[in-house]
Amino acid sequence: MRVSVPGCHATGFILAIQPLVAEGVILKDDAMTCYSLTGYSGGGKRKSDLFTTLCALLLMKCFNVFFSF
């Protein structure tokens, strides 16, 4: 089975598993599922700004960018 004009999520998944299929770690006949989420929509500019700020704060926490005072 082939995927026609896959989006970025499908392409990312295919590219991620292709080496595993090539090496026989995953069989070509194996059933695969990929659960993927992305972004936000319909919230307008205010929601977008809030989301961007929250994402920035989360990344800062993940990479320990906060400073001690």
C-alpha positions as CSV (number, residue, x, y, z in Angstrom):
1,M,0.0,0.0,0.0
2,R,1.2,3.5,-0.8
3,V,0.4,6.9,0.7
4,S,-0.4,9.6,-1.9
5,V,0.8,13.1,-1.2
6,P,1.4,12.6,2.5
7,G,1.6,15.6,4.8
8,C,4.4,16.4,7.1
9,H,3.3,14.1,9.9
10,A,2.9,11.0,7.6
11,T,6.2,11.8,5.9
12,G,8.0,12.1,9.2
13,F,6.6,8.8,10.4
14,I,7.6,7.1,7.1
15,L,11.1,8.5,7.2
16,A,11.5,7.5,10.9
17,I,10.5,3.8,10.3
18,Q,12.1,3.3,6.9
19,P,15.6,2.4,8.2
20,L,14.0,0.0,10.6
21,V,12.1,-1.7,7.8
22,A,15.3,-1.7,5.7
23,E,17.2,-3.5,8.5
24,G,14.4,-6.0,9.1
25,V,13.7,-4.7,12.6
26,I,10.1,-3.9,11.4
27,L,8.5,-6.2,8.9
28,K,6.9,-4.7,5.8
29,D,3.7,-6.5,6.7
30,D,3.6,-5.2,10.3
31,A,0.6,-3.0,11.1
32,M,1.8,0.5,12.2
33,T,0.0,3.3,13.8
34,C,1.2,6.9,14.4
35,Y,-0.7,9.2,16.7
36,S,0.1,12.8,15.9
37,L,-1.0,16.2,17.2
38,T,-0.2,19.7,15.9
39,G,-0.8,23.3,16.7
40,Y,-4.0,25.2,17.2
41,S,-6.6,26.9,15.1
42,G,-9.7,29.0,15.4
43,G,-8.4,30.8,18.5
44,G,-7.5,34.1,16.9
45,K,-4.5,36.3,17.6
46,R,-4.9,36.4,21.4
47,K,-5.0,32.7,21.7
48,S,-2.0,32.4,19.4
49,D,0.1,34.8,21.5
50,L,-0.8,33.0,24.7
51,F,0.0,29.6,23.1
52,T,3.4,30.9,21.8
53,T,4.3,32.4,25.3
54,L,3.3,29.1,27.0
55,C,5.4,27.1,24.5
56,A,8.4,29.4,25.1
57,L,8.1,29.0,28.8
58,L,7.8,25.2,28.6
59,L,10.9,25.0,26.3
60,M,12.8,27.3,28.8
61,K,11.9,24.9,31.6
62,C,12.8,21.8,29.6
63,F,16.3,23.2,28.8
64,N,16.7,24.7,32.3
65,V,17.0,28.3,31.0
66,F,15.5,29.9,34.1
67,F,17.8,31.9,36.2
68,S,18.1,31.9,40.0
69,F,17.8,35.2,41.7
